[in-house]
Amino acid sequence: MGYGGGRRAFIGSFTSAGGRGVAAADVDPGTGALTITGATDEVPDPSFLAPAPGGTVLYAVSETPEGAVAALDVTGPAPRLIGGPVPVRGAGPTHLALAAGQVITANYGSGSVSALPLGVDGAPGAPTVLEHTGAGPDPERQEGPHAHQVVADPGGRWLLAVDLGTDSVRVYDLAGGAPVLHAEAVLPPGTGPRHLAFHPAGSHVYVLGELEPTLTVCRWDAAAGALEPVHRTAVLPGLPAADASSRSYPSGIAVAPDGRFAWVAVRGDDSIAVLALDEGREKPEPVATVPCGGHWPRDLSLDPEGRRLYVANEHSGDVTWFDLDPRTGVPSRAGSVEAPAASCVVFA
C-alpha cells in the first residue's frame, strides 16, 4: 500500500527508447486495471525495479554502460529520486534484489554481481563487486559471463545469481552480510539461463533458459545451500528443448502461490506459455500458450494475490493484464495500458 492507500504497481522502461522511466500506477481492486499516476525519467533506462518492504521506497537499476542503482520515494503520485544514482562498478545491470540489508545487482555487461549496503535512510552505499568467470558455446552471447538475475532464497540466507554466459547459477552465502561465493550449479551447455523462480514450498527452483527455450527443474537444499538440476522441459509444446533454429527467447517466469502452475513469457513467439506443475514438483507439463497481448514480452509478474498476470511488452509499448482461470491456469486478456519501451512491472 502507498499513495492513496490502495494497491500500487510500478513500471520500468527504457528511457533511451522513449520510455517514461519509472511510472507509478493505481491498481483497480476489482478489475486489476492500471491507471498511471505519474512518472520520472531521472534514472536512465530503469529496466528492473524492486520495492522495499513497506511500499514507500523503490529501487531501480540503471541499465547503462556505466551501471547504477537508485532509490526512489514512491509515497506520492509520481516517483521521486532520493539522492542520485549510485554507481555499481559494473556494466549494464539488468536485475536487482534486496537481501541482508543490501541492494544487490546482476550486471549483465560486465558479468558480475554488486552488493551495496543500505543506510538507515535507505540510500545505497559503496558496492562490493564479485566478478564471474567462464563462458559458453554461443560465440555471440556466451563469450564471457553475463549475470542476468539475482534472487534471495525464501529464508534469506542465500542469494542465487543466474548467469546466461556461463550456463550456471551461482549460490552466494549471505550469513555474514556481504555475499560470499558458496557453490555453482552447472546447466547443459548453451542453455543460456536468464531468470529463475522458487516453488512456494521452497523445495524446488525453476530456471528459465533464454538461448534454449527450456525450463530446468532443480532441487533446492536450503540447509546446505545446494542447487541440483534434475529435469528439463521444453517451454513451448512441440518445440524441441534444443532447437537451434528457434527464434523464441523466453524472458520471465512466474509461479502460482499455490504451486500448481508456472507462466513463461516468450519473445519472438510473443506468447505466454502455461505449464502445470506436478505434485512432485519436478516434471512441468506445457498445457497451453496464449498471445502476450503485444510484441516482445520482456517480463511478466503476478499480482500479490496470484489472480492476474501482467506482461511488460517492450516493443509494442504496453503492459497487458490477464485474468487467470483458477482451474486450468490459462490467462485471458482483460486490458492494457500504454507503457512505451516497458521492461517490467512490480507491485507494492
LOKEGU-733779 format. One record per residue (C-alpha): residue in three letters; x, y, z. Coordinates in steps of 0.2 Angstrom, whole numbers, plus 5000, padded with zeros to 4 digits. Layout:
REM residues N
alaXYZ/...
//
This chain:
REM residues 348
met500050005000/gly500650184997/tyr499950344989/gly498050344991/gly498050195002/gly497750064988/arg498749934979/arg500050014968/ala501149954953/phe502750024946/ile503350004928/gly505150014922/ser505550064905/phe507050114893/thr507150304893/ser508450284878/ala506950204868/gly505650334873/gly505150264889/arg504450364904/gly505750294916/val504950234932/ala503050254931/ala501850234946/ala500050164944/asp498550134954/val497849964953/asp495949944952/pro495549814966/gly494049744956/thr494749734938/gly496649744940/ala496649894928/leu498150004930/thr498050194930/ile499650294928/thr499850424941/gly501550494937/ala503250454931/thr505050514932/asp506450494919/glu507850544932/val508550374931/pro509250324914/asp508550154907/pro507750084924/ser507549914917/phe507149824933/leu506349884950/ala506249814967/pro505049884981/ala505749894999/pro504649825012/gly503349955017/gly503050015000/thr503750185002/val505450164994/leu505850084977/tyr507550034970/ala507950034951/val509449984941/ser510150094928/glu510549984913/thr511850094906/pro513650054901/glu514250144917/gly512950054928/ala512050124943/val510650094956/ala509450224963/ala508250244977/leu506550324974/asp505250394986/val503550324980/thr502450404993/gly501750524980/pro500850514964/ala502550514954/pro504150434960/arg505450554966/leu507350514966/ile508150504983/gly509950574981/gly510650524965/pro511050354956/val512550264964/pro513750184953/val513849994955/arg515549974947/gly514849854934/ala514149874916/gly512349854911/pro511449794927/thr509849704922/his509149654939/leu509249684957/ala508649614974/leu508549674992/ala509349555004/ala510349555021/gly510249745022/gln510949775004/val510349804987/ile511249684975/thr511349694956/ala511649574942/asn512749664930/tyr512549584913/gly513849684903/ser515249654915/gly514749484921/ser514749524939/val513749554955/ser513749714965/ala513149724984/leu512849894990/pro512449915009/leu510850025013/gly511050165025/val509650205038/asp508850325026/gly508850185013/ala510150265002/pro511450134994/gly513250144999/ala514850104990/pro514749924981/thr515749764984/val515949684967/leu516049494964/glu516749454947/his516149304937/thr517249194926/gly516849074912/ala516049064895/gly514848954885/pro514748884867/asp513749034859/pro515149144852/glu513949294852/arg513049284868/gln514249174879/glu515949244875/gly516149284894/pro515049294910/his513349384909/ala512549394926/his510649424922/gln509649404938/val509949394957/val508649314969/ala508649284988/asp508049114993/pro506449115004/gly507449105020/gly508549255016/arg510249155019/trp510749135001/leu510749234985/leu510649144968/ala511449234954/val510949174936/asp512249194923/leu511749174905/gly513549174899/thr514249034909/asp512748924909/ser512648914928/val511848984944/arg513049034957/val512549024976/tyr513149154987/asp513149145006/leu512349305015/ala512649245033/gly514049375035/gly513149515026/ala514149545010/pro513949394998/val515249254998/leu515349134984/his514748964991/ala514348844976/glu513948844957/ala512648734949/val513048694930/leu511748684917/pro511848604900/pro513048704888/gly512048834878/thr510548844889/gly510949024892/pro509949044909/arg509049204911/his507849204926/leu507349084939/ala505849074952/phe505648974968/his504248854971/pro503148924985/ala503648764996/gly505448824994/ser506048644989/his506248674970/val506948814959/tyr506348834940/val507748904929/leu507248984913/gly508348964898/glu508449114885/leu509649034872/glu508648864873/pro506848884877/thr506848764892/leu506448754910/thr507748674921/val507048604937/cys508248604952/arg508048534969/trp508548664982/asp509348614999/ala509148775010/ala510148695024/ala511648665013/gly511448805000/ala511448674986/leu510548684969/glu510448514960/pro509748514942/val508548354940/his507448384925/arg507248484909/thr505648534900/ala505348624883/val504348784887/leu503348784871/pro502348624866/gly503148544850/leu504748644851/pro506248534855/ala507248584870/ala508748624860/asp508048684843/ala509448804837/ser508348874823/ser507048934835/arg506849124836/ser505949114853/tyr506849194868/pro506049164885/ser506249314896/gly505249294913/ile504449164924/ala503149174937/val502549034949/ala500749024956/pro500649054975/asp499848884977/gly501248804966/arg500048724953/phe500648824938/ala502048924930/trp501949054917/val503349104905/ala503449254893/val504249214876/arg504949344865/gly504849314846/asp503449194848/asp502649334858/ser501649214869/ile501349164887/ala501748984890/val500748894904/leu501548744912/ala500648634925/leu501748584940/asp501548404946/glu501448364964/gly503248304965/arg503648474958/glu504948404946/lys504048374929/pro503248534922/glu502048494908/pro501648634894/val499748644893/ala499348804883/thr500048954875/val499149124873/pro499649284864/cys500549404876/gly499449554870/gly500849644862/his502649624855/trp504249564863/pro503649524881/arg505249574891/asp504549514908/leu502949464917/ser502349464935/leu500849404946/asp499849524957/pro500149484975/glu498549384976/gly499049274961/arg497449314952/arg498149414937/leu499649414926/tyr500449574920/val501549574905/ala502849714900/asn502849714881/glu504349814876/his504249834858/ser502349874857/gly502449984872/asp501149924884/val500849824900/thr499449704897/trp498549614911/phe497649444911/asp496349354922/leu496949184927/asp495749034926/pro495948954944/arg495648784937/thr496748774921/gly497948924924/val497548984907/pro497649184905/ser496349284897/arg496649464891/ala495749594902/gly496549754897/ser498149854894/val498950024897/glu500150124886/ala501950104893/pro503250144880/ala504850034880/ala504149934895/ser505349824904/cys504549764920/val503049784932/val503149764950/phe501949784965/ala501949864982/
//
